[in-house]
């Protein structure tokens, strides 16, 4: 996201409700995780330098897994592109959407406020670091992630 958005509070409320409903839904049997615990153990220290951060995910919940602005419609809220959904660290979708919103600070602040009760917890902080690791790992492969990388590095520094 790099352009300003004009979305009403009610749209953000519906987004929050949709993410919370998904998160509270049990994962279908046999549905694999968005990311694995092994990945988290390896990626956090390597990509975000989070040696002091807990790498064991203690709470997993169902997530879209790729929640960003290309997968959300407006003015009516629809969430698209569900092929990657599955269990993920709690707060993953909120952290993912926030990371992709960093190029637009006003909207990033709005996303952060919308999901404050999730992102302002230890679980939310961990989810933000995990999403940052995923994006930083991809930064040398494509321009979208390369553009996000410096913003994420600054955000990570602010999380600590």
C-alpha positions in Angstrom: 0.0 0.0 0.0 1.5 3.3 -1.1 -1.5 5.5 -1.8 -3.9 7.1 0.7 -7.1 5.3 1.4 -10.4 6.8 2.4 -12.2 4.1 4.4 -14.8 4.6 7.1 -14.5 3.4 10.6 -17.2 0.9 9.9 -15.1 -0.8 7.2 -12.2 -1.2 9.6 -14.6 -2.5 12.2 -15.8 -5.2 9.7 -12.2 -6.1 8.9 -11.4 -6.5 12.6 -14.5 -8.6 13.1 -13.6 -10.8 10.1 -10.0 -11.4 11.3 -11.3 -12.1 14.9 -13.9 -14.6 13.6 -11.3 -16.4 11.5 -8.9 -16.5 14.4 -11.5 -18.0 16.7 -12.4 -20.7 14.1 -10.8 -24.1 14.6 -8.5 -25.2 11.8 -10.0 -27.8 9.4 -8.5 -31.2 10.0 -5.4 -31.8 7.9 -4.9 -28.1 7.1 -1.2 -27.4 7.3 0.2 -24.2 9.0 0.9 -21.0 7.2 4.4 -21.3 8.6 6.0 -23.9 10.8 7.5 -23.7 14.3 10.8 -24.8 12.8 10.8 -21.9 10.4 10.1 -19.5 13.3 13.1 -20.9 15.3 15.4 -20.4 12.3 14.0 -17.2 10.8 13.7 -14.9 13.8 17.4 -14.9 14.8 18.5 -14.9 11.2 16.4 -12.1 9.7 15.4 -9.9 12.5 18.2 -10.5 14.9 15.8 -11.5 17.6 18.1 -13.6 19.8 16.4 -12.2 22.9 12.9 -12.9 21.5 11.0 -16.0 22.3 10.9 -18.1 19.2 8.5 -20.7 20.5 4.9 -19.9 19.4 2.6 -20.6 22.3 -0.7 -19.7 20.6 -1.6 -20.7 17.1 -4.9 -19.6 15.5 -6.5 -19.8 12.1 -5.2 -17.1 9.7 -5.7 -16.0 6.1 -1.9 -16.1 5.8 -1.6 -13.5 3.1 -3.7 -10.5 4.3 -2.5 -7.4 2.4 -4.2 -4.7 0.4 -4.4 -6.7 -2.9 -6.5 -9.3 -1.1 -9.0 -6.9 0.4 -11.9 -5.1 -1.4 -13.6 -1.8 -0.6 -16.0 -0.2 -0.2 -17.6 -3.5 0.6 -15.2 -5.7 2.6 -14.3 -9.0 0.9 -11.2 -10.9 1.7 -9.8 -12.7 -1.4 -7.1 -15.3 -2.2 -7.7 -18.0 0.5 -5.4 -20.8 -0.8 -2.7 -20.2 1.8 -4.9 -20.1 4.9 -4.1 -22.2 8.0 -2.9 -22.1 11.5 -0.4 -19.3 12.2 1.0 -17.5 15.2 -1.8 -15.6 16.9 -1.9 -12.1 15.4 -0.3 -13.1 12.1 -3.0 -11.5 9.9 -3.0 -8.2 11.8 0.8 -8.1 11.7 0.9 -9.0 8.0 -1.5 -6.3 7.0 0.3 -3.8 9.2 3.6 -4.6 7.6 2.3 -4.1 4.1 0.8 -0.8 5.2 4.0 0.8 6.5 4.7 2.8 3.3 1.5 4.8 4.2 2.0 5.9 7.8 -1.5 7.2 8.3 -3.1 4.0 7.2 -0.5 2.0 9.1 -1.5 3.8 12.3 -5.1 3.1 11.6 -4.4 -0.6 11.1 -2.4 -0.6 14.3 -5.2 1.1 16.2 -7.8 -1.3 14.7 -5.8 -4.3 16.0 -4.2 -2.7 19.0 -5.4 -5.3 21.5 -3.7 -8.0 19.4 -0.5 -6.2 18.3 0.2 -4.6 21.6 0.7 -8.0 23.3 3.7 -10.3 23.5 2.0 -12.6 21.0 1.3 -9.7 18.7 4.9 -8.5 18.9 6.1 -12.0 18.1 3.8 -12.1 15.1 5.1 -8.8 13.9 8.7 -10.1 14.1 7.8 -13.3 12.3 6.1 -11.4 9.5 9.1 -9.1 9.3 11.4 -12.2 9.0 9.3 -13.5 6.1 9.3 -10.2 4.2 13.0 -9.6 4.9 13.8 -13.1 3.6 12.1 -12.2 0.4 13.5 -8.7 0.0 16.3 -9.7 -2.3 13.9 -11.5 -4.6 11.3 -8.9 -5.5 10.8 -5.1 -5.5 7.7 -5.1 -3.2 9.5 -6.8 -0.4 12.7 -4.8 -1.1 10.7 -1.6 -0.7 9.2 -2.8 2.6 12.6 -4.0 4.1 13.9 -0.6 5.4 10.5 0.3 6.8 10.3 -3.1 8.6 13.8 -2.7 10.0 12.9 0.6 11.5 9.6 -0.8 12.8 11.5 -3.8 14.4 13.8 -1.3 16.1 10.8 0.5 17.5 9.2 -2.8 18.7 12.2 -3.5 20.9 
